[in-house]
Amino acid sequence: MKKGRVFSGARPTGRQHLGNYLGAIKNYVALQDDYDCVYCVVDLHALTTLRGTEHLKEWTYEMVLDWLAAGMDPELGTIIFVQSNVPQVTELHMILSMVTPLGKLTRLPTFKEKVQQQPDNVNYGLVGYPVLMASDITIYKASVVPVGVDQASHLELTREIVRTFNFHFGPVLIEPQAKYTEIPKVLGIDGVNKMSKSLDNHIELASEPDELYARVRMMVTDPQRQRRTDPGRPEVCNVYSLHNIFTPPETVQQIDADCRAAAIGCVDCKKVLAENLAGHLAPFRDRRAQLAGDPDHVWNVLNDGAQRANAIASQVIAEVKTAVGLP
Ligand code: ADP
């Protein structure tokens, strides 16, 4: 007997990076044992930025290939599907928009950030993004949502929307809880911003060892360590934080001591990280290559997922419409 339903979604941005993996995908995989999991390629959300939409199909394929290679598995009952293939969610979006104060949406830090990033394209969809996200989650009656901490304010808003809806129309929707990994915010190779494809500060999971090394070599370390002879501060170094995940503990201890004593330079330290990262990701790369041998597989998984997601969404949207009183 499973404990309930999990939902999460990600924009089809193509090959996934370490931030996606450590912040979200690790939990997508782990939760499959105890929950019915529903994972969505949120292609409609991707339209809010309106760049490269002709690549959405290719990026969907690449992303789902990564997901499957990472261990998300329809054989375990997991539903993987494309958002626009289950259009009931847009109906729920419309209904939930009626119980969402506009001011709440325009005050969100994520909205303000987007306005800064694309001042010439502050579209209606961008404002409603979190309402569509609330619909994504609630149309599957999910109680748990594995996400990175950048999504915290959206999750909180979802909970508020659910409370307002249920107050007005009865206890139909479920208030979901966010579920974070131990590393809910992974920094990019710039060592400052969250790792993100749009900032080009990311490291892709599917990278070959030489690509991995090239990216790791670009990582910003302790800014106070200018010369090889300067002692370093592992606690402010993003290379060190990744060592903590991918390097055996004894080696991490040694690196900590050697860095502080300037006995190891950043170049050598990065070489060790790149090797350990490549080793850690080798089984993933092998599985990915194997899956890529049958390109139909990804589309079959998504077709099957859409059918199963449709069955749940149809039932919930009917319940919602009845509760609201739509004839
Ligand atoms: P991106 O940020 O690369 O555009 P998405 O916004 O589609 O990717 O995020 C997909 C999932 O991965 C979300 O749950 C998000 O919170 C998580 N995530 C993305 N980047 C990071 C990061 N740097 N650290 C932790 N989690 C992240």
py3Dmol code that shows the C-alpha trace and the ligand (Angstrom):
import py3Dmol

protein = """\
ATOM      1  CA  MET A   1       0.000   0.000   0.000  1.00  0.00           C
ATOM      2  CA  LYS A   2       1.471   3.360  -1.079  1.00  0.00           C
ATOM      3  CA  LYS A   3       1.440   6.407   1.223  1.00  0.00           C
ATOM      4  CA  GLY A   4      -0.150   8.803  -1.259  1.00  0.00           C
ATOM      5  CA  ARG A   5       0.646  10.622  -4.459  1.00  0.00           C
ATOM      6  CA  VAL A   6       3.722  12.609  -5.444  1.00  0.00           C
ATOM      7  CA  PHE A   7       3.770  15.179  -8.233  1.00  0.00           C
ATOM      8  CA  SER A   8       6.601  17.198  -9.694  1.00  0.00           C
ATOM      9  CA  GLY A   9       7.336  18.884 -12.984  1.00  0.00           C
ATOM     10  CA  ALA A  10      10.239  20.421 -14.833  1.00  0.00           C
ATOM     11  CA  ARG A  11      10.410  22.616 -17.904  1.00  0.00           C
ATOM     12  CA  PRO A  12      11.722  20.774 -20.978  1.00  0.00           C
ATOM     13  CA  THR A  13      15.163  22.337 -20.969  1.00  0.00           C
ATOM     14  CA  GLY A  14      17.025  19.390 -22.511  1.00  0.00           C
ATOM     15  CA  ARG A  15      19.892  17.588 -20.800  1.00  0.00           C
ATOM     16  CA  GLN A  16      19.585  17.839 -17.027  1.00  0.00           C
ATOM     17  CA  HIS A  17      22.269  19.301 -14.793  1.00  0.00           C
ATOM     18  CA  LEU A  18      23.677  18.523 -11.367  1.00  0.00           C
ATOM     19  CA  GLY A  19      21.312  21.102  -9.827  1.00  0.00           C
ATOM     20  CA  ASN A  20      18.246  19.317 -11.215  1.00  0.00           C
ATOM     21  CA  TYR A  21      19.679  15.978 -10.118  1.00  0.00           C
ATOM     22  CA  LEU A  22      20.795  16.805  -6.578  1.00  0.00           C
ATOM     23  CA  GLY A  23      17.885  19.179  -5.902  1.00  0.00           C
ATOM     24  CA  ALA A  24      14.992  17.245  -7.409  1.00  0.00           C
ATOM     25  CA  ILE A  25      15.595  14.081  -9.484  1.00  0.00           C
ATOM     26  CA  LYS A  26      17.218  12.228  -6.560  1.00  0.00           C
ATOM     27  CA  ASN A  27      13.933  12.569  -4.677  1.00  0.00           C
ATOM     28  CA  TYR A  28      11.837  11.806  -7.792  1.00  0.00           C
ATOM     29  CA  VAL A  29      13.612   8.434  -7.853  1.00  0.00           C
ATOM     30  CA  ALA A  30      13.665   7.763  -4.093  1.00  0.00           C
ATOM     31  CA  LEU A  31       9.953   8.470  -3.568  1.00  0.00           C
ATOM     32  CA  GLN A  32       8.894   5.831  -6.099  1.00  0.00           C
ATOM     33  CA  ASP A  33       9.143   3.076  -3.481  1.00  0.00           C
ATOM     34  CA  ASP A  34       6.576   4.574  -1.117  1.00  0.00           C
ATOM     35  CA  TYR A  35       4.343   6.767  -3.304  1.00  0.00           C
ATOM     36  CA  ASP A  36       2.406   6.755  -6.568  1.00  0.00           C
ATOM     37  CA  CYS A  37       4.537   9.179  -8.532  1.00  0.00           C
ATOM     38  CA  VAL A  38       3.449  11.505 -11.309  1.00  0.00           C
ATOM     39  CA  TYR A  39       6.203  13.415 -13.111  1.00  0.00           C
ATOM     40  CA  CYS A  40       5.437  15.985 -15.749  1.00  0.00           C
ATOM     41  CA  VAL A  41       7.316  17.688 -18.577  1.00  0.00           C
ATOM     42  CA  VAL A  42       5.778  21.139 -18.148  1.00  0.00           C
ATOM     43  CA  ASP A  43       5.919  22.342 -21.744  1.00  0.00           C
ATOM     44  CA  LEU A  44       3.203  25.013 -21.282  1.00  0.00           C
ATOM     45  CA  HIS A  45       5.299  26.597 -18.532  1.00  0.00           C
ATOM     46  CA  ALA A  46       8.232  26.711 -20.942  1.00  0.00           C
ATOM     47  CA  LEU A  47       6.191  28.939 -23.289  1.00  0.00           C
ATOM     48  CA  THR A  48       6.270  31.835 -20.811  1.00  0.00           C
ATOM     49  CA  THR A  49       9.787  32.669 -21.912  1.00  0.00           C
ATOM     50  CA  LEU A  50       9.027  32.085 -25.630  1.00  0.00           C
ATOM     51  CA  ARG A  51      12.550  31.314 -26.739  1.00  0.00           C
ATOM     52  CA  GLY A  52      13.511  28.269 -28.766  1.00  0.00           C
ATOM     53  CA  THR A  53      10.037  26.728 -28.689  1.00  0.00           C
ATOM     54  CA  GLU A  54      10.911  24.887 -31.919  1.00  0.00           C
ATOM     55  CA  HIS A  55      13.295  22.824 -29.757  1.00  0.00           C
ATOM     56  CA  LEU A  56      10.652  21.761 -27.205  1.00  0.00           C
ATOM     57  CA  LYS A  57      10.271  18.298 -28.719  1.00  0.00           C
ATOM     58  CA  GLU A  58      13.995  17.608 -28.788  1.00  0.00           C
ATOM     59  CA  TRP A  59      14.468  19.027 -25.277  1.00  0.00           C
ATOM     60  CA  THR A  60      11.585  16.910 -23.979  1.00  0.00           C
ATOM     61  CA  TYR A  61      13.238  13.816 -25.427  1.00  0.00           C
ATOM     62  CA  GLU A  62      16.645  14.632 -23.935  1.00  0.00           C
ATOM     63  CA  MET A  63      15.182  15.430 -20.527  1.00  0.00           C
ATOM     64  CA  VAL A  64      13.074  12.281 -20.298  1.00  0.00           C
ATOM     65  CA  LEU A  65      16.052  10.210 -21.432  1.00  0.00           C
ATOM     66  CA  ASP A  66      17.975  11.640 -18.464  1.00  0.00           C
ATOM     67  CA  TRP A  67      15.052  10.967 -16.133  1.00  0.00           C
ATOM     68  CA  LEU A  68      14.779   7.332 -17.184  1.00  0.00           C
ATOM     69  CA  ALA A  69      18.550   6.839 -17.018  1.00  0.00           C
ATOM     70  CA  ALA A  70      18.530   8.318 -13.501  1.00  0.00           C
ATOM     71  CA  GLY A  71      16.050   5.660 -12.364  1.00  0.00           C
ATOM     72  CA  MET A  72      12.567   7.113 -12.836  1.00  0.00           C
ATOM     73  CA  ASP A  73      10.771   3.949 -13.828  1.00  0.00           C
ATOM     74  CA  PRO A  74       7.276   3.393 -15.291  1.00  0.00           C
ATOM     75  CA  GLU A  75       7.663  -0.294 -14.348  1.00  0.00           C
ATOM     76  CA  LEU A  76       7.312   0.841 -10.726  1.00  0.00           C
ATOM     77  CA  GLY A  77       3.981   2.486 -11.573  1.00  0.00           C
ATOM     78  CA  THR A  78       5.457   5.943 -12.130  1.00  0.00           C
ATOM     79  CA  ILE A  79       3.579   8.159 -14.580  1.00  0.00           C
ATOM     80  CA  ILE A  80       5.773  10.326 -16.824  1.00  0.00           C
ATOM     81  CA  PHE A  81       3.918  12.577 -19.252  1.00  0.00           C
ATOM     82  CA  VAL A  82       3.795  15.902 -21.096  1.00  0.00           C
ATOM     83  CA  GLN A  83       1.674  18.655 -19.519  1.00  0.00           C
ATOM     84  CA  SER A  84      -0.060  19.791 -22.738  1.00  0.00           C
ATOM     85  CA  ASN A  85      -1.210  16.198 -23.406  1.00  0.00           C
ATOM     86  CA  VAL A  86      -3.560  16.463 -20.414  1.00  0.00           C
ATOM     87  CA  PRO A  87      -5.391  19.757 -21.122  1.00  0.00           C
ATOM     88  CA  GLN A  88      -7.766  19.457 -18.138  1.00  0.00           C
ATOM     89  CA  VAL A  89      -5.036  21.236 -16.190  1.00  0.00           C
ATOM     90  CA  THR A  90      -5.695  24.440 -18.135  1.00  0.00           C
ATOM     91  CA  GLU A  91      -9.363  24.308 -17.094  1.00  0.00           C
ATOM     92  CA  LEU A  92      -8.352  23.995 -13.467  1.00  0.00           C
ATOM     93  CA  HIS A  93      -5.879  26.845 -13.994  1.00  0.00           C
ATOM     94  CA  MET A  94      -8.773  29.055 -15.091  1.00  0.00           C
ATOM     95  CA  ILE A  95     -10.880  28.107 -12.071  1.00  0.00           C
ATOM     96  CA  LEU A  96      -8.021  28.525  -9.562  1.00  0.00           C
ATOM     97  CA  SER A  97      -7.141  31.915 -11.056  1.00  0.00           C
ATOM     98  CA  MET A  98     -10.487  33.137  -9.664  1.00  0.00           C
ATOM     99  CA  VAL A  99      -9.370  32.475  -6.080  1.00  0.00           C
ATOM    100  CA  THR A 100      -5.848  33.900  -6.490  1.00  0.00           C
ATOM    101  CA  PRO A 101      -5.263  37.573  -5.616  1.00  0.00           C
ATOM    102  CA  LEU A 102      -3.311  39.263  -8.408  1.00  0.00           C
ATOM    103  CA  GLY A 103      -1.136  41.144  -5.901  1.00  0.00           C
ATOM    104  CA  LYS A 104       0.164  37.853  -4.478  1.00  0.00           C
ATOM    105  CA  LEU A 105       1.402  36.872  -7.931  1.00  0.00           C
ATOM    106  CA  THR A 106       3.041  40.164  -8.824  1.00  0.00           C
ATOM    107  CA  ARG A 107       4.775  40.363  -5.421  1.00  0.00           C
ATOM    108  CA  LEU A 108       6.480  36.978  -5.807  1.00  0.00           C
ATOM    109  CA  PRO A 109      10.274  37.303  -5.993  1.00  0.00           C
ATOM    110  CA  THR A 110      10.330  34.828  -8.897  1.00  0.00           C
ATOM    111  CA  PHE A 111       7.980  37.067 -10.896  1.00  0.00           C
ATOM    112  CA  LYS A 112      10.064  40.182 -10.161  1.00  0.00           C
ATOM    113  CA  GLU A 113      13.174  38.300 -11.268  1.00  0.00           C
ATOM    114  CA  LYS A 114      11.558  37.319 -14.580  1.00  0.00           C
ATOM    115  CA  VAL A 115      10.421  40.913 -15.181  1.00  0.00           C
ATOM    116  CA  GLN A 116      14.048  41.957 -14.842  1.00  0.00           C
ATOM    117  CA  GLN A 117      15.254  39.152 -17.097  1.00  0.00           C
ATOM    118  CA  GLN A 118      12.724  39.803 -19.880  1.00  0.00           C
ATOM    119  CA  PRO A 119      11.372  43.368 -19.545  1.00  0.00           C
ATOM    120  CA  ASP A 120      10.080  43.290 -23.141  1.00  0.00           C
ATOM    121  CA  ASN A 121       8.016  40.172 -22.591  1.00  0.00           C
ATOM    122  CA  VAL A 122       6.085  40.472 -19.321  1.00  0.00           C
ATOM    123  CA  ASN A 123       3.195  38.390 -20.559  1.00  0.00           C
ATOM    124  CA  TYR A 124      -0.031  37.311 -18.878  1.00  0.00           C
ATOM    125  CA  GLY A 125       1.171  33.697 -18.714  1.00  0.00           C
ATOM    126  CA  LEU A 126       4.219  34.725 -16.726  1.00  0.00           C
ATOM    127  CA  VAL A 127       2.023  36.238 -14.005  1.00  0.00           C
ATOM    128  CA  GLY A 128      -0.142  33.114 -13.905  1.00  0.00           C
ATOM    129  CA  TYR A 129       2.768  30.648 -13.895  1.00  0.00           C
ATOM    130  CA  PRO A 130       2.355  29.786 -10.173  1.00  0.00           C
ATOM    131  CA  VAL A 131      -1.404  29.269 -10.639  1.00  0.00           C
ATOM    132  CA  LEU A 132      -0.728  26.792 -13.439  1.00  0.00           C
ATOM    133  CA  MET A 133       1.790  25.109 -11.131  1.00  0.00           C
ATOM    134  CA  ALA A 134      -0.864  24.918  -8.396  1.00  0.00           C
ATOM    135  CA  SER A 135      -3.189  23.305 -10.960  1.00  0.00           C
ATOM    136  CA  ASP A 136      -0.502  20.815 -12.032  1.00  0.00           C
ATOM    137  CA  ILE A 137      -0.135  19.631  -8.455  1.00  0.00           C
ATOM    138  CA  THR A 138      -3.739  19.685  -7.317  1.00  0.00           C
ATOM    139  CA  ILE A 139      -5.265  18.054 -10.385  1.00  0.00           C
ATOM    140  CA  TYR A 140      -3.389  14.893  -9.334  1.00  0.00           C
ATOM    141  CA  LYS A 141      -4.326  15.384  -5.653  1.00  0.00           C
ATOM    142  CA  ALA A 142      -0.645  15.105  -4.800  1.00  0.00           C
ATOM    143  CA  SER A 143       0.343  15.466  -1.145  1.00  0.00           C
ATOM    144  CA  VAL A 144       4.119  15.572  -1.674  1.00  0.00           C
ATOM    145  CA  VAL A 145       6.059  17.706  -4.175  1.00  0.00           C
ATOM    146  CA  PRO A 146       9.810  17.097  -4.551  1.00  0.00           C
ATOM    147  CA  VAL A 147      11.416  20.363  -5.728  1.00  0.00           C
ATOM    148  CA  GLY A 148      14.484  22.529  -5.271  1.00  0.00           C
ATOM    149  CA  VAL A 149      14.210  25.306  -2.689  1.00  0.00           C
ATOM    150  CA  ASP A 150      13.842  27.902  -5.501  1.00  0.00           C
ATOM    151  CA  GLN A 151      10.252  26.653  -5.758  1.00  0.00           C
ATOM    152  CA  ALA A 152       9.420  27.253  -2.064  1.00  0.00           C
ATOM    153  CA  SER A 153       7.382  30.429  -2.596  1.00  0.00           C
ATOM    154  CA  HIS A 154       5.355  28.774  -5.394  1.00  0.00           C
ATOM    155  CA  LEU A 155       4.580  25.811  -3.160  1.00  0.00           C
ATOM    156  CA  GLU A 156       3.463  28.118  -0.369  1.00  0.00           C
ATOM    157  CA  LEU A 157       1.165  29.922  -2.787  1.00  0.00           C
ATOM    158  CA  THR A 158      -0.268  26.583  -3.950  1.00  0.00           C
ATOM    159  CA  ARG A 159      -1.140  25.812  -0.342  1.00  0.00           C
ATOM    160  CA  GLU A 160      -2.866  29.167   0.052  1.00  0.00           C
ATOM    161  CA  ILE A 161      -4.824  28.674  -3.186  1.00  0.00           C
ATOM    162  CA  VAL A 162      -5.966  25.250  -1.997  1.00  0.00           C
ATOM    163  CA  ARG A 163      -7.075  26.644   1.360  1.00  0.00           C
ATOM    164  CA  THR A 164      -9.059  29.427  -0.318  1.00  0.00           C
ATOM    165  CA  PHE A 165     -10.639  27.064  -2.850  1.00  0.00           C
ATOM    166  CA  ASN A 166     -11.616  24.547  -0.167  1.00  0.00           C
ATOM    167  CA  PHE A 167     -12.984  27.321   2.073  1.00  0.00           C
ATOM    168  CA  HIS A 168     -15.323  28.478  -0.681  1.00  0.00           C
ATOM    169  CA  PHE A 169     -16.224  25.200  -2.357  1.00  0.00           C
ATOM    170  CA  GLY A 170     -15.634  22.390   0.146  1.00  0.00           C
ATOM    171  CA  PRO A 171     -12.725  20.049   0.874  1.00  0.00           C
ATOM    172  CA  VAL A 172     -11.939  18.910  -2.660  1.00  0.00           C
ATOM    173  CA  LEU A 173      -8.254  19.763  -3.167  1.00  0.00           C
ATOM    174  CA  ILE A 174      -5.252  18.577  -1.157  1.00  0.00           C
ATOM    175  CA  GLU A 175      -2.725  20.940   0.442  1.00  0.00           C
ATOM    176  CA  PRO A 176       0.681  19.632  -0.675  1.00  0.00           C
ATOM    177  CA  GLN A 177       3.999  19.613   1.200  1.00  0.00           C
ATOM    178  CA  ALA A 178       7.323  20.412  -0.467  1.00  0.00           C
ATOM    179  CA  LYS A 179       9.997  17.763  -0.149  1.00  0.00           C
ATOM    180  CA  TYR A 180      13.613  18.893  -0.356  1.00  0.00           C
ATOM    181  CA  THR A 181      16.808  16.887  -0.726  1.00  0.00           C
ATOM    182  CA  GLU A 182      19.831  17.419   1.546  1.00  0.00           C
ATOM    183  CA  ILE A 183      21.110  19.862  -1.083  1.00  0.00           C
ATOM    184  CA  PRO A 184      18.039  21.920  -2.036  1.00  0.00           C
ATOM    185  CA  LYS A 185      20.101  24.639  -3.738  1.00  0.00           C
ATOM    186  CA  VAL A 186      23.110  23.676  -5.832  1.00  0.00           C
ATOM    187  CA  LEU A 187      25.357  26.545  -6.879  1.00  0.00           C
ATOM    188  CA  GLY A 188      26.616  26.864 -10.436  1.00  0.00           C
ATOM    189  CA  ILE A 189      30.208  26.886 -11.607  1.00  0.00           C
ATOM    190  CA  ASP A 190      30.263  30.650 -10.913  1.00  0.00           C
ATOM    191  CA  GLY A 191      30.023  29.731  -7.211  1.00  0.00           C
ATOM    192  CA  VAL A 192      27.410  32.470  -6.653  1.00  0.00           C
ATOM    193  CA  ASN A 193      24.133  31.779  -8.462  1.00  0.00           C
ATOM    194  CA  LYS A 194      21.951  28.695  -8.395  1.00  0.00           C
ATOM    195  CA  MET A 195      23.041  26.232 -11.054  1.00  0.00           C
ATOM    196  CA  SER A 196      20.836  26.853 -14.064  1.00  0.00           C
ATOM    197  CA  LYS A 197      20.915  26.186 -17.762  1.00  0.00           C
ATOM    198  CA  SER A 198      19.724  29.711 -18.540  1.00  0.00           C
ATOM    199  CA  LEU A 199      22.772  31.154 -16.737  1.00  0.00           C
ATOM    200  CA  ASP A 200      25.093  28.700 -18.511  1.00  0.00           C
ATOM    201  CA  ASN A 201      26.723  27.899 -15.170  1.00  0.00           C
ATOM    202  CA  HIS A 202      25.663  24.257 -15.193  1.00  0.00           C
ATOM    203  CA  ILE A 203      27.266  20.813 -15.421  1.00  0.00           C
ATOM    204  CA  GLU A 204      25.248  18.290 -17.430  1.00  0.00           C
ATOM    205  CA  LEU A 205      24.773  14.780 -16.085  1.00  0.00           C
ATOM    206  CA  ALA A 206      25.255  13.246 -19.523  1.00  0.00           C
ATOM    207  CA  SER A 207      28.638  14.942 -20.094  1.00  0.00           C
ATOM    208  CA  GLU A 208      31.547  12.759 -21.168  1.00  0.00           C
ATOM    209  CA  PRO A 209      34.510  12.747 -18.708  1.00  0.00           C
ATOM    210  CA  ASP A 210      36.461  15.330 -20.739  1.00  0.00           C
ATOM    211  CA  GLU A 211      33.454  17.686 -20.867  1.00  0.00           C
ATOM    212  CA  LEU A 212      33.014  17.221 -17.107  1.00  0.00           C
ATOM    213  CA  TYR A 213      36.630  18.125 -16.507  1.00  0.00           C
ATOM    214  CA  ALA A 214      36.371  21.183 -18.747  1.00  0.00           C
ATOM    215  CA  ARG A 215      33.386  22.469 -16.736  1.00  0.00           C
ATOM    216  CA  VAL A 216      34.889  21.622 -13.325  1.00  0.00           C
ATOM    217  CA  ARG A 217      38.099  23.440 -14.369  1.00  0.00           C
ATOM    218  CA  MET A 218      35.980  26.596 -14.902  1.00  0.00           C
ATOM    219  CA  MET A 219      34.553  26.472 -11.361  1.00  0.00           C
ATOM    220  CA  VAL A 220      35.163  29.506  -9.177  1.00  0.00           C
ATOM    221  CA  THR A 221      36.884  28.585  -5.897  1.00  0.00           C
ATOM    222  CA  ASP A 222      37.712  30.619  -2.763  1.00  0.00           C
ATOM    223  CA  PRO A 223      38.153  34.171  -4.152  1.00  0.00           C
ATOM    224  CA  GLN A 224      40.719  34.943  -1.454  1.00  0.00           C
ATOM    225  CA  ARG A 225      42.968  32.154  -2.694  1.00  0.00           C
ATOM    226  CA  GLN A 226      44.753  34.012  -5.467  1.00  0.00           C
ATOM    227  CA  ARG A 227      48.098  32.195  -5.476  1.00  0.00           C
ATOM    228  CA  ARG A 228      48.907  28.534  -5.107  1.00  0.00           C
ATOM    229  CA  THR A 229      50.702  29.344  -1.821  1.00  0.00           C
ATOM    230  CA  ASP A 230      47.641  31.075  -0.272  1.00  0.00           C
ATOM    231  CA  PRO A 231      45.807  28.886   2.259  1.00  0.00           C
ATOM    232  CA  GLY A 232      42.217  28.122   1.149  1.00  0.00           C
ATOM    233  CA  ARG A 233      38.861  28.045   2.929  1.00  0.00           C
ATOM    234  CA  PRO A 234      36.937  24.914   1.930  1.00  0.00           C
ATOM    235  CA  GLU A 235      33.782  26.182   3.649  1.00  0.00           C
ATOM    236  CA  VAL A 236      33.337  28.898   0.996  1.00  0.00           C
ATOM    237  CA  CYS A 237      34.389  26.767  -1.988  1.00  0.00           C
ATOM    238  CA  ASN A 238      31.802  25.182  -4.277  1.00  0.00           C
ATOM    239  CA  VAL A 239      34.337  22.618  -5.524  1.00  0.00           C
ATOM    240  CA  TYR A 240      34.662  21.467  -1.943  1.00  0.00           C
ATOM    241  CA  SER A 241      30.889  21.257  -1.490  1.00  0.00           C
ATOM    242  CA  LEU A 242      30.716  18.941  -4.508  1.00  0.00           C
ATOM    243  CA  HIS A 243      33.617  16.875  -3.083  1.00  0.00           C
ATOM    244  CA  ASN A 244      31.375  16.319  -0.072  1.00  0.00           C
ATOM    245  CA  ILE A 245      28.896  14.582  -2.352  1.00  0.00           C
ATOM    246  CA  PHE A 246      31.079  12.750  -4.858  1.00  0.00           C
ATOM    247  CA  THR A 247      34.392  12.064  -3.106  1.00  0.00           C
ATOM    248  CA  PRO A 248      35.007   9.402  -0.414  1.00  0.00           C
ATOM    249  CA  PRO A 249      35.032  10.916   3.139  1.00  0.00           C
ATOM    250  CA  GLU A 250      38.715  10.104   3.868  1.00  0.00           C
ATOM    251  CA  THR A 251      39.787  11.948   0.721  1.00  0.00           C
ATOM    252  CA  VAL A 252      37.498  14.866   1.564  1.00  0.00           C
ATOM    253  CA  GLN A 253      39.162  15.149   4.981  1.00  0.00           C
ATOM    254  CA  GLN A 254      42.591  15.117   3.363  1.00  0.00           C
ATOM    255  CA  ILE A 255      41.552  17.775   0.817  1.00  0.00           C
ATOM    256  CA  ASP A 256      40.175  19.949   3.613  1.00  0.00           C
ATOM    257  CA  ALA A 257      43.473  19.791   5.516  1.00  0.00           C
ATOM    258  CA  ASP A 258      45.646  20.192   2.396  1.00  0.00           C
ATOM    259  CA  CYS A 259      43.613  23.143   1.108  1.00  0.00           C
ATOM    260  CA  ARG A 260      43.882  24.995   4.427  1.00  0.00           C
ATOM    261  CA  ALA A 261      47.641  24.363   4.462  1.00  0.00           C
ATOM    262  CA  ALA A 262      48.054  25.250   0.768  1.00  0.00           C
ATOM    263  CA  ALA A 263      49.444  21.743   0.248  1.00  0.00           C
ATOM    264  CA  ILE A 264      47.092  21.127  -2.691  1.00  0.00           C
ATOM    265  CA  GLY A 265      46.300  23.643  -5.451  1.00  0.00           C
ATOM    266  CA  CYS A 266      42.852  24.256  -6.952  1.00  0.00           C
ATOM    267  CA  VAL A 267      43.833  22.651 -10.263  1.00  0.00           C
ATOM    268  CA  ASP A 268      44.711  19.331  -8.621  1.00  0.00           C
ATOM    269  CA  CYS A 269      41.709  19.517  -6.330  1.00  0.00           C
ATOM    270  CA  LYS A 270      39.439  19.974  -9.359  1.00  0.00           C
ATOM    271  CA  LYS A 271      41.094  17.058 -11.159  1.00  0.00           C
ATOM    272  CA  VAL A 272      40.159  14.775  -8.242  1.00  0.00           C
ATOM    273  CA  LEU A 273      36.580  16.071  -8.278  1.00  0.00           C
ATOM    274  CA  ALA A 274      36.205  15.629 -12.044  1.00  0.00           C
ATOM    275  CA  GLU A 275      37.461  12.026 -11.820  1.00  0.00           C
ATOM    276  CA  ASN A 276      35.099  11.166  -8.976  1.00  0.00           C
ATOM    277  CA  LEU A 277      32.196  12.853 -10.698  1.00  0.00           C
ATOM    278  CA  ALA A 278      32.898  10.967 -13.934  1.00  0.00           C
ATOM    279  CA  GLY A 279      33.077   7.686 -11.996  1.00  0.00           C
ATOM    280  CA  HIS A 280      29.857   8.422 -10.147  1.00  0.00           C
ATOM    281  CA  LEU A 281      28.003   9.249 -13.364  1.00  0.00           C
ATOM    282  CA  ALA A 282      29.436   6.365 -15.449  1.00  0.00           C
ATOM    283  CA  PRO A 283      26.505   3.968 -14.785  1.00  0.00           C
ATOM    284  CA  PHE A 284      24.095   6.816 -15.638  1.00  0.00           C
ATOM    285  CA  ARG A 285      25.870   7.473 -18.948  1.00  0.00           C
ATOM    286  CA  ASP A 286      25.790   3.750 -19.784  1.00  0.00           C
ATOM    287  CA  ARG A 287      22.062   3.459 -19.089  1.00  0.00           C
ATOM    288  CA  ARG A 288      21.402   6.620 -21.087  1.00  0.00           C
ATOM    289  CA  ALA A 289      23.310   5.291 -24.094  1.00  0.00           C
ATOM    290  CA  GLN A 290      21.399   2.028 -23.878  1.00  0.00           C
ATOM    291  CA  LEU A 291      18.021   3.804 -23.726  1.00  0.00           C
ATOM    292  CA  ALA A 292      18.970   6.067 -26.623  1.00  0.00           C
ATOM    293  CA  GLY A 293      19.312   2.917 -28.765  1.00  0.00           C
ATOM    294  CA  ASP A 294      15.506   2.798 -28.955  1.00  0.00           C
ATOM    295  CA  PRO A 295      14.253   6.380 -29.537  1.00  0.00           C
ATOM    296  CA  ASP A 296      10.607   5.187 -29.591  1.00  0.00           C
ATOM    297  CA  HIS A 297      10.894   4.134 -25.966  1.00  0.00           C
ATOM    298  CA  VAL A 298      10.738   7.700 -24.597  1.00  0.00           C
ATOM    299  CA  TRP A 299       7.652   8.529 -26.694  1.00  0.00           C
ATOM    300  CA  ASN A 300       5.952   5.275 -25.706  1.00  0.00           C
ATOM    301  CA  VAL A 301       6.549   6.056 -22.033  1.00  0.00           C
ATOM    302  CA  LEU A 302       5.088   9.545 -22.532  1.00  0.00           C
ATOM    303  CA  ASN A 303       2.038   8.279 -24.464  1.00  0.00           C
ATOM    304  CA  ASP A 304       1.261   5.702 -21.844  1.00  0.00           C
ATOM    305  CA  GLY A 305       1.839   8.290 -19.085  1.00  0.00           C
ATOM    306  CA  ALA A 306      -0.536  10.772 -20.740  1.00  0.00           C
ATOM    307  CA  GLN A 307      -3.321   8.189 -20.836  1.00  0.00           C
ATOM    308  CA  ARG A 308      -2.914   7.330 -17.175  1.00  0.00           C
ATOM    309  CA  ALA A 309      -2.591  11.000 -16.138  1.00  0.00           C
ATOM    310  CA  ASN A 310      -5.712  11.783 -18.164  1.00  0.00           C
ATOM    311  CA  ALA A 311      -7.769   9.278 -16.211  1.00  0.00           C
ATOM    312  CA  ILE A 312      -6.882  10.936 -12.881  1.00  0.00           C
ATOM    313  CA  ALA A 313      -7.214  14.511 -14.171  1.00  0.00           C
ATOM    314  CA  SER A 314     -10.646  13.864 -15.722  1.00  0.00           C
ATOM    315  CA  GLN A 315     -11.997  12.614 -12.421  1.00  0.00           C
ATOM    316  CA  VAL A 316     -10.610  15.516 -10.386  1.00  0.00           C
ATOM    317  CA  ILE A 317     -11.703  18.244 -12.816  1.00  0.00           C
ATOM    318  CA  ALA A 318     -15.238  16.780 -12.746  1.00  0.00           C
ATOM    319  CA  GLU A 319     -15.190  16.913  -8.934  1.00  0.00           C
ATOM    320  CA  VAL A 320     -13.927  20.508  -9.005  1.00  0.00           C
ATOM    321  CA  LYS A 321     -16.592  21.652 -11.475  1.00  0.00           C
ATOM    322  CA  THR A 322     -19.349  20.047  -9.414  1.00  0.00           C
ATOM    323  CA  ALA A 323     -17.993  21.658  -6.226  1.00  0.00           C
ATOM    324  CA  VAL A 324     -17.865  25.080  -7.884  1.00  0.00           C
ATOM    325  CA  GLY A 325     -21.410  24.638  -9.172  1.00  0.00           C
ATOM    326  CA  LEU A 326     -20.722  24.787 -12.886  1.00  0.00           C
ATOM    327  CA  PRO A 327     -23.770  23.322 -14.628  1.00  0.00           C
TER     328      PRO A 327
END
"""
ligand_1 = """\
27
ADP
P 16.241 25.170 -14.508
O 16.329 25.887 -13.168
O 17.531 24.587 -14.949
O 15.608 26.012 -15.557
P 13.751 23.880 -13.801
O 13.370 25.244 -13.345
O 12.901 23.217 -14.830
O 15.256 23.906 -14.270
O 13.849 22.955 -12.506
C 13.520 21.566 -12.427
C 13.650 21.107 -10.981
O 15.022 21.151 -10.579
C 12.906 22.016 -9.971
O 12.377 21.207 -8.937
C 13.987 22.900 -9.430
O 13.676 23.367 -8.121
C 15.180 21.974 -9.418
N 16.424 22.717 -9.564
C 16.821 23.409 -10.663
N 18.012 23.987 -10.467
C 18.385 23.675 -9.189
C 19.529 23.961 -8.388
N 20.530 24.701 -8.860
N 19.580 23.473 -7.146
C 18.567 22.693 -6.656
N 17.473 22.370 -7.359
C 17.363 22.849 -8.614
"""
view = py3Dmol.view(width=600, height=400)
view.addModel(protein, "pdb")
view.setStyle({"model": 0}, {"cartoon": {"style": "trace"}})
view.addModel(ligand_1, "xyz")
view.setStyle({"model": 1}, {"stick": {}})
view.zoomTo()
view.show()
